[in-house]
């Protein structure tokens, strides 16, 4: 058997349907454009199709850093 050992690269995975805040989003299920927006998904108000929200950024533990100026002063 042949196993693909190349790491997953989301850039080469193709187009993924997602809700994009700030843009005109049309439901892929019914074609309407009314949405109930949550923290992680947006749901079509007509047919209940759920799409992940594309925030356009990254998330994770390395996203925030603390600089020396933002640390509290020692008392």
Secondary structure, 3 states (H helix, E strand, C coil): CCCCCCCCCHHHCCCCCCEECCCCCCCCCCCCCCEEECCCEEEECCCCCEEEEECCCCCCCCCCCCCHHHCCCCC
